[in-house]
């Protein structure tokens, strides 16, 4: 039995049947958002680099770790959302399950192949911890992104090329470049790999969004003949950054990237240098993907449309969790709505609703963004899940918060996943995984519609087993594959995955992608919450019949380095239904 805890409420439930319901709240006509700023993304000149090679790892060193601020709202907004949560009616009990022997289930996804990915000492200079691994594949090769760089291989992890993020984008190795995302956009006349990453500059204070677009679906190297790169100012000059009338600069953190038929969408949380006094501003930057990907002969320019999606009070609580959907096939267009792309955010501070944003008419040069809220049967936890226990040490692993961890879209069906606090088998609370399926459309009055058609929450099979940091991919038949991190008092940090067909009533029992073999006893001292990153990877192959997944584990540092400790290592696998 699993108990889902919410703010001042605890519900005990067993395994329920599939939750199929449609809830579309009433709303009045609202004017869609228009860009607050329009600029041009021009190709960033990067000096030609020699082909990246598998160099001998450098001498080990403690990584430079730059703490990331928690995503928190200002006090006034926080108080308002708390009051709203108090008065919200109790929801129906959420569906909470893993498959049982009596369930009629489809064949689970299985590993067809798997191989080691990056590790802490693979790239030059300061390797940033933790890795934040994610991977994507074309019909020719696999590219993995971690906080230190990119690694390109064949489907067996061989023929390796690697490059640091700084080198790819023509920056000094000492610069703080972080949170890389890689996707393969198969829904395009010109399928391409797309990489986004962020760059925080400390003096003078500033921030940039870097974008790299491959010039074919089969880039042979990481040099400029195979990639177009762009450098976009992502800082905000805020005249009232601390809420006391003082000016300052905001920097972009935690980029989330997705692509629709025309739109390349990147969401960032803009954080003050220094204390978070006046809250976090969430910005959406939209580029014309069709222009950027038509780059075989030359690197084109594209407009950059910027929207402040946290400006509307009704959306502010979910804006900091907003995640653009990676659309593997296109959603339906409607009168006045050309080639829509969507984003999904979950409510903060127990508000129980999800926000769906729709980005439209990008290729016309006049894009707009509108939004709708959908109530769920899940009462989101007022606090993040507690840290996860691990074998061999009193140190615990940070499980993060309940922001959206991944999205995927097939037509008008949108999938999203995130963590949530729960309780498995009594005893201490744990972190569990939530997966939802939304259906989007438009009514006769021209307003966007959205509804939840499936809701699943699943956790471990015993007390103390934590699941967190999920990612999701979907095949052409809407089999979903969810990748996540896990640990418990009897195991080390590992990465597992599970799957479900569209009609299955529950997710399958998880399968290990990679299993950790040690715990880090020196990372901050007893009781310190060890950071394990912000995301893992799950993305389908171009034929939408299999899924590439990636995650991390902790393993001993090789003896030749002479450092008695653990290090992160990533693992990549291909899961096939």
C-alpha positions in Angstrom: 0.0 0.0 0.0 1.2 3.5 -0.8 0.1 6.7 0.9 0.3 9.9 -1.0 1.0 12.8 1.3 -0.1 16.3 0.5 -0.1 19.5 2.6 -1.9 18.7 5.8 -3.6 15.6 4.2 -2.6 12.0 3.9 -4.6 9.4 1.8 -4.1 5.7 2.0 -4.9 3.8 -1.1 -4.2 0.4 -2.6 -3.9 -0.6 -6.3 -6.7 1.0 -8.2 -8.0 0.5 -11.7 -6.9 2.8 -14.5 -7.9 6.4 -13.9 -9.6 7.7 -17.1 -11.3 11.1 -16.7 -11.6 14.4 -18.4 -11.6 17.6 -16.5 -11.6 21.0 -18.3 -12.2 23.9 -16.0 -14.4 26.7 -17.1 -12.6 29.8 -18.3 -13.3 33.1 -20.0 -11.8 34.3 -23.2 -8.3 35.6 -22.6 -6.0 37.4 -25.0 -3.0 35.2 -25.9 0.5 36.4 -24.9 2.6 38.1 -27.5 6.4 38.2 -27.4 7.9 40.7 -24.9 11.1 40.9 -27.0 12.0 39.9 -30.6 15.7 39.6 -31.6 17.7 37.6 -34.1 19.8 34.5 -33.5 22.9 34.8 -35.7 25.4 32.1 -36.2 28.2 32.2 -33.6 31.6 32.1 -35.2 33.6 29.3 -33.7 37.2 28.7 -34.8 37.6 25.3 -36.5 38.6 22.6 -34.0 40.5 19.4 -34.7 38.3 16.3 -34.5 37.6 15.4 -30.9 39.4 12.3 -29.8 39.3 9.8 -27.0 42.1 11.3 -25.0 43.6 9.8 -21.9 41.6 11.0 -18.9 43.3 13.9 -17.0 44.6 13.6 -13.4 41.7 13.4 -11.0 40.6 16.5 -9.1 37.7 17.5 -7.0 35.1 19.0 -9.3 34.0 22.6 -9.2 30.5 22.5 -8.0 28.4 25.7 -8.2 25.3 25.4 -6.0 22.1 26.0 -7.8 19.4 28.0 -6.0 16.2 26.2 -5.2 13.2 27.1 -7.4 11.1 29.1 -5.0 8.5 31.8 -5.4 8.4 35.1 -3.6 6.7 35.2 -0.2 3.5 36.9 -1.4 2.9 34.4 -4.2 3.8 31.5 -1.8 1.2 32.7 0.7 -1.5 33.1 -2.0 -0.9 29.6 -3.2 -0.9 28.1 0.3 -4.3 29.7 0.9 -5.6 28.4 -2.4 -4.5 24.9 -1.4 -6.3 25.1 2.0 -9.6 25.8 0.3 -9.3 23.3 -2.5 -11.8 20.4 -2.3 -10.3 17.0 -1.5 -9.6 15.1 -4.7 -10.5 11.5 -5.5 -7.8 9.1 -4.5 -5.1 8.9 -7.1 -4.3 5.8 -9.0 -1.2 4.2 -7.5 0.2 1.0 -8.9 2.8 -1.2 -10.3 1.7 -4.2 -12.3 0.6 -7.3 -10.3 0.7 -10.9 -11.6 -3.1 -10.8 -12.3 -2.9 -7.7 -14.5 -3.2 -8.3 -18.3 -0.2 -6.5 -19.6 1.5 -6.1 -22.9 5.1 -7.2 -23.4 7.5 -5.0 -21.3 10.3 -3.1 -22.9 13.6 -4.9 -22.6 17.2 -3.8 -23.1 18.4 -4.7 -26.6 21.8 -3.3 -26.0 23.6 -1.1 -23.4 27.0 0.4 -22.8 29.0 2.7 -20.6 28.6 6.4 -21.3 30.6 9.3 -19.9 32.3 9.5 -16.5 33.5 12.1 -14.2 37.1 12.2 -15.5 36.3 11.9 -19.2 36.6 15.6 -20.2 39.2 18.3 -19.7 39.7 20.7 -16.9 36.9 21.0 -14.2 34.4 18.3 -14.5 31.1 19.5 -13.2 29.1 17.2 -10.8 26.6 15.7 -11.2 26.3 14.7 -14.8 22.7 15.6 -15.8 22.9 12.9 -18.5 20.6 12.7 -21.5 21.0 11.1 -24.9 19.5 11.1 -28.4 20.0 9.0 -31.5 19.5 9.4 -35.2 19.5 6.4 -37.6 23.3 6.7 -37.6 24.7 7.6 -34.2 24.1 8.3 -30.5 25.0 11.6 -28.8 25.1 11.9 -25.0 25.2 15.2 -23.2 26.6 15.7 -19.7 27.5 18.8 -17.8 31.1 18.4 -19.0 30.6 17.9 -22.7 29.2 15.8 -25.6 30.0 12.2 -26.5 29.2 10.7 -29.9 29.3 7.0 -30.7 27.9 4.3 -32.9 25.0 2.2 -31.6 27.4 0.0 -29.6 29.2 2.7 -27.8 32.2 2.5 -30.2 33.9 4.9 -32.6 33.8 7.5 -29.9 34.3 11.3 -30.4 34.0 13.7 -27.5 34.1 17.5 -27.0 33.7 19.8 -24.1 30.8 22.2 -24.1 33.2 25.2 -24.0 35.1 24.0 -27.1 31.9 23.3 -29.0 30.7 26.8 -28.4 34.0 28.6 -28.7 34.3 29.6 -25.0 37.2 29.4 -22.6 37.5 26.1 -20.7 37.2 28.0 -17.4 33.7 29.3 -18.2 30.7 27.8 -16.3 28.7 26.1 -19.0 26.0 23.7 -17.7 22.7 21.9 -18.0 23.1 20.6 -21.6 20.1 19.1 -23.4 20.3 17.1 -26.6 17.4 16.0 -28.7 17.0 14.5 -32.2 14.2 16.2 -34.1 12.8 13.5 -36.4 9.6 15.5 -37.0 11.1 17.7 -39.7 11.9 17.9 -43.4 15.5 18.2 -42.3 15.9 16.0 -39.2 18.7 17.3 -37.0 20.4 16.9 -33.6 19.8 20.0 -31.4 21.9 20.8 -28.3 21.0 23.6 -25.9 23.1 24.7 -22.8 23.5 27.6 -20.5 26.4 29.8 -19.7 26.7 31.8 -16.5 29.3 34.7 -16.5 30.4 36.1 -13.2 32.3 39.2 -14.2 30.7 41.2 -15.6 27.5 39.5 -14.6 25.7 37.9 -17.5 24.1 34.8 -19.0 23.8 33.2 -22.4 21.8 30.4 -24.1 24.0 28.4 -26.5 22.3 26.4 -29.3 24.0 23.9 -31.7 22.2 22.4 -34.6 23.8 19.6 -36.6 24.0 20.2 -40.4 22.8 16.7 -41.2 21.3 13.7 -39.4 24.7 12.1 -39.6 27.3 14.6 -38.2 30.8 13.0 -38.6 32.6 15.4 -36.2 31.9 18.2 -33.8 33.5 20.9 -36.0 31.7 23.9 -37.7 31.4 22.0 -41.0 29.0 19.7 -39.2 27.3 22.1 -36.7 25.8 25.6 -36.6 26.1 27.3 -33.2 24.3 30.3 -31.8 24.9 32.4 -28.7 21.8 34.3 -27.3 21.8 36.8 -24.4 19.8 35.1 -21.7 20.3 37.7 -18.9 17.7 40.1 -17.6 18.4 43.6 -16.4 15.9 43.8 -13.5 15.2 47.3 -12.0 13.8 45.8 -8.8 15.7 42.5 -8.4 15.5 42.3 -4.6 11.9 43.6 -4.1 13.3 46.7 -2.5 13.8 48.9 -5.6 17.4 48.0 -6.3 18.5 47.0 -9.8 20.4 43.9 -10.7 21.0 41.1 -13.2 19.2 37.8 -13.6 20.9 34.7 -15.0 19.2 31.7 -16.8 19.1 28.4 -15.0 17.7 24.9 -15.8 16.9 25.1 -19.5 14.1 22.7 -20.8 14.0 22.2 -24.6 11.3 20.8 -26.9 10.4 21.0 -30.6 7.1 21.3 -32.4 6.4 21.3 -36.2 7.9 24.9 -36.5 8.9 25.9 -33.0 12.2 25.2 -31.1 11.2 26.2 -27.5 13.6 26.7 -24.6 12.3 27.6 -21.1 14.7 29.0 -18.4 14.2 30.2 -14.8 15.9 33.6 -14.5 17.5 33.8 -11.1 19.1 36.9 -9.4 22.9 37.1 -8.8 22.8 36.9 -5.1 19.8 36.3 -2.8 16.4 35.5 -4.4 14.5 38.5 -3.2 11.9 39.2 -5.8 11.2 35.7 -6.9 12.1 33.8 -10.1 11.1 35.0 -13.6 10.4 32.2 -16.1 11.1 33.0 -19.8 10.2 31.1 -22.9 12.3 31.6 -26.0 11.0 30.4 -29.3 13.0 30.1 -32.5 11.8 29.1 -36.0 13.0 25.6 -36.1 12.3 25.1 -39.8 14.8 27.9 -40.6 17.5 26.7 -38.2 17.3 23.1 -39.6 17.6 24.2 -43.2 21.4 24.5 -42.8 23.1 22.0 -45.0 24.7 24.7 -47.2 25.0 27.6 -44.7 24.1 28.5 -41.1 20.9 30.7 -41.2 19.6 33.3 -38.8 16.3 33.0 -37.0 14.1 35.3 -35.0 14.1 34.7 -31.2 10.7 35.5 -29.6 10.8 35.9 -25.8 7.7 35.4 -23.6 7.5 35.9 -19.8 5.3 33.0 -18.9 5.4 33.8 -15.2 3.9 37.2 -15.7 0.3 36.0 -15.6 -0.6 35.3 -11.9 -2.6 32.2 -12.6 0.4 30.6 -14.3 3.1 31.8 -12.0 3.0 28.7 -9.7 3.6 26.3 -12.6 5.8 28.4 -14.8 9.0 27.5 -13.0 8.2 23.8 -13.8 7.1 24.4 -17.4 8.6 21.9 -19.8 8.2 22.1 -23.7 6.9 19.0 -25.3 9.1 17.1 -27.7 6.6 16.4 -30.5 7.5 13.3 -32.4 4.5 13.7 -34.6 2.6 16.9 -35.2 -0.5 18.0 -33.2 -3.6 19.2 -35.1 -3.8 22.7 -36.5 -7.0 24.7 -36.2 -8.4 27.9 -37.8 -6.1 30.6 -36.7 -3.8 28.1 -35.0 -1.0 26.9 -37.3 1.4 24.1 -36.2 0.9 24.3 -32.4 3.5 23.2 -30.0 2.8 22.7 -26.3 4.4 23.0 -22.8 3.3 21.4 -19.5 3.9 22.6 -16.0 2.6 21.3 -12.7 1.2 23.3 -9.8 3.4 24.4 -6.9 2.5 24.4 -3.2 -0.3 21.9 -3.4 -2.5 23.6 -6.0 -3.4 20.3 -7.7 -3.5 21.7 -11.2 -1.4 21.4 -14.4 -0.9 24.3 -16.9 -0.8 23.6 -20.6 0.7 26.3 -22.8 0.2 26.4 -26.6 2.7 28.1 -28.9 1.3 28.9 -32.3 2.0 30.5 -35.7 5.8 30.6 -35.3 6.6 30.4 -39.0 4.3 33.4 -39.8 6.5 35.7 -37.7 3.6 36.5 -35.3 3.7 33.8 -32.7 1.4 33.8 -29.7 1.1 31.8 -26.5 -2.1 30.9 -24.6 -2.7 28.6 -21.6 -5.3 26.5 -19.8 -5.4 24.8 -16.4 -6.4 21.2 -15.8 -7.2 19.8 -12.4 -5.9 16.4 -11.5 -6.7 13.6 -9.1 -3.3 14.0 -7.5 -2.8 16.4 -4.6 0.7 17.5 -5.1 3.0 17.4 -2.0 3.4 20.7 -0.3 7.1 19.8 0.3 9.5 17.9 -2.0 10.0 14.2 -1.2 12.6 13.4 1.5 16.1 12.4 0.5 16.8 8.8 -0.5 18.8 6.4 1.7 21.6 4.4 0.3 23.7 1.4 1.3 26.9 1.8 3.3 26.7 5.4 4.5 24.5 7.8 6.5 24.8 10.2 3.6 21.5 10.6 1.7 20.7 11.4 -1.9 18.8 14.5 -2.9 15.6 13.6 -4.7 14.8 17.2 -5.8 11.3 18.7 -6.2 8.2 17.8 -8.1 8.7 19.9 -11.2 8.1 18.2 -14.6 10.9 15.9 -15.4 10.1 15.1 -19.0 7.5 15.3 -21.8 6.7 13.6 -25.0 4.0 14.1 -27.7 2.3 11.9 -30.4 -0.3 13.9 -32.3 -2.7 15.5 -29.8 -1.6 13.2 -26.9 0.9 14.8 -24.5 2.7 12.8 -21.8 4.4 14.2 -18.8 6.2 12.8 -15.7 7.5 14.1 -12.4 8.3 13.0 -8.8 6.0 13.2 -5.8 6.2 12.5 -2.1 4.6 9.1 -1.1 4.9 6.4 1.5 5.6 2.8 0.6 4.9 0.1 3.1 4.8 2.4 6.2 7.8 3.8 7.9 9.6 6.8 6.4 8.2 8.6 3.3 9.8 8.1 -0.1 9.7 9.7 -3.6 7.5 8.1 -6.3 6.8 8.8 -10.0 3.7 10.4 -11.5 2.9 9.9 -15.2 0.0 11.6 -17.0 -1.5 11.7 -20.5 -3.2 14.8 -21.7 -5.4 15.3 -24.8 -5.4 18.7 -26.3 -7.6 20.4 -28.9 -9.8 23.4 -29.6 -13.5 24.1 -29.1 -16.0 25.8 -31.4 -15.2 29.2 -29.9 -11.6 28.9 -30.8 -10.3 28.3 -27.3 -7.8 25.6 -26.4 -9.0 22.5 -24.6 -7.0 20.1 -22.5 -7.9 17.0 -20.5 -6.2 14.3 -18.5 -7.0 10.9 -20.0 -4.6 8.8 -17.9 -3.0 9.2 -14.5 -0.6 6.8 -12.8 1.5 7.0 -9.7 4.0 4.3 -8.8 6.6 3.6 -6.2 8.9 0.9 -5.0 7.9 -2.5 -3.7 9.1 -2.0 -0.1 9.7 0.6 2.6 12.6 2.9 1.9 12.8 2.4 -1.9 12.8 5.8 -3.6 12.2 6.6 -7.3 13.0 10.1 -8.5 14.1 12.3 -11.4 12.0 10.7 -14.2 12.2 11.1 -17.9 9.7 9.8 -20.5 9.6 8.7 -24.1 6.8 7.5 -26.3 6.7 5.2 -29.3 4.4 5.5 -32.3 1.9 3.1 -30.6 2.1 5.2 -27.4 4.1 2.7 -25.4 5.8 4.9 -22.8 9.2 4.2 -21.3 10.0 6.0 -18.0 13.6 6.2 -16.8 14.4 7.3 -13.3 17.0 7.1 -10.5 16.6 4.9 -7.4 18.3 3.8 -4.2 17.3 2.3 -0.9 19.0 1.3 2.4 20.2 -1.9 0.7 21.4 -0.6 -2.6 23.5 2.2 -4.2 22.5 5.0 -6.6 21.2 3.2 -9.8 19.1 3.9 -12.8 16.0 1.9 -13.7 13.3 2.0 -16.3 9.7 0.8 -16.7 7.2 0.7 -19.6 3.5 0.6 -20.3 1.4 0.2 -23.4 -1.4 2.7 -24.0 -4.1 0.3 -22.8 -2.2 -1.4 -19.9 -3.7 -0.6 -16.5 -0.3 -0.2 -14.8 3.4 0.1 -15.3 5.5 -3.0 -15.4 7.9 -3.9 -12.6 11.1 -1.9 -13.2 14.2 -3.2 -14.9 17.7 -2.0 -14.1 19.6 0.0 -16.8 22.6 0.2 -14.6 23.4 -0.6 -10.9 25.7 1.4 -8.6 28.4 -0.4 -6.7 29.5 2.2 -4.0 28.4 5.2 -2.0 30.4 8.4 -1.6 31.3 8.7 2.1 33.2 12.0 1.8 30.7 14.2 0.0 30.0 16.8 2.6 30.0 14.6 5.8 27.4 12.5 7.5 23.8 13.5 6.7 24.8 15.7 3.7 22.3 15.5 0.8 24.4 14.3 -2.2 23.2 15.9 -5.4 22.5 13.4 -8.2 21.5 16.0 -10.8 18.3 17.4 -12.3 17.5 14.9 -15.1 18.1 11.6 -16.8 17.3 10.7 -20.5 14.6 8.9 -22.4 14.0 9.6 -26.1 12.7 7.3 -28.9 14.7 6.2 -31.9 13.7 8.0 -35.2 11.4 5.1 -36.3 9.5 5.5 -33.0 9.8 1.8 -32.4 12.4 1.7 -29.6 13.7 4.1 -27.0 17.2 5.3 -26.0 17.6 5.8 -22.3 20.4 7.1 -20.1 21.1 7.5 -16.4 23.9 7.5 -13.8 25.3 5.3 -11.1 28.0 5.6 -8.5 31.1 3.4 -9.0 34.6 3.3 -7.4 37.2 5.6 -8.9 39.8 3.4 -10.7 42.8 2.5 -8.5 45.3 4.1 -10.8 43.9 7.6 -9.8 44.9 6.9 -6.2 41.7 8.5 -4.8 39.6 6.3 -2.5 36.2 7.5 -3.4 33.3 7.1 -5.7 32.6 8.8 -9.0 29.6 9.1 -11.3 29.4 7.1 -14.4 26.6 7.2 -16.9 25.1 4.3 -18.8 23.2 4.2 -22.1 20.7 1.6 -23.3 18.3 0.9 -26.1 14.9 -0.4 -24.8 12.8 -2.3 -27.3 9.1 -3.3 -26.8 
